[in-house]
């Protein structure tokens, strides 16, 4: 499967209220948070998309008052992490 590339028009990028040099990472983080909130991605996959540690991603969710979903996949990830 190929990566998906989303094109964002220059006028939209210029209207963002974040520094241009941080736009790509911020947009990926916002997308990851939204996809997690809506149940489209697990915690682990969403944090990977956001390129954040487990703890940083959890902090970001907390700051946005997004409840943590705890799925079977999350449980499996935690078991692997605990056994390392």
N, C-alpha and C positions, 0 to 999 in steps of 0.2 A: 504494500500500500504506500502511496505517496504522501508526502507532507501536504497540508492544506495551507495555502498562502492567501491571506486576506489583504486586499488592497484598500487602503484608506486614502481618499483624495487629499491632496495637499491643503486645500482650504479647510478641511476638517482638522487635520493635524495642527495647522496654524491657529485654529480657534480653541484648541485644548488649553485648559488652565493649569497645565503642568509644563515644566521645562522640556523643550524639544529633545534634549539629550537623554531624558528619562522616559520619553513617550513609549517606546517599544516595551520596556520592562513593566511600566505601569499598566499599559493596555493588556499585556499578557496576564498580569496579576488580577486585574479587574475581571477579565474573561474567566479565569480559573475560579475565582470566588463565585461568580454568577453561575457557572456550570455546576459547581459543587452545591450551591444553595438550591438549585432547581433539581438536583439529583441526577444530573447527566454524567457526572464524574465522581469517583470515590475520592476520599480525602487524599490518599497517596498519589493518585493520578493528577488531581487538581494542584497539589503542592508542587509536583514535578513540572507541570505546565507553568506555574508561577515562578519556578526556580527558587523556591524558598525551602528552608529547613522545616521539619515537622513543627517545631516550636514557633517559628516565625509565622507560618501559615495559620496555626491555631490562634496566635495573637491577633492576626489580621481579621480572622473570622469573629473573634470576640469584640474587637473594636467596632465592627459593623453589626454587632448583635445578631450574628447568624449562629443558630444552634448547630452543634456538632452531630452529624449523623454517624451512627456506629453500626456499620454493616459487617457482614461475615467476612468480606474482603479486608476490612480494616482490622478485624480480629486476627486474621491470618497474618497480616503484615506485622502486627504487634507481637505475635508469637515468634515470628522469625527474628524480629529486632531483639526481643527479650532473650532469645537463645544464642545470640551472637556474643 
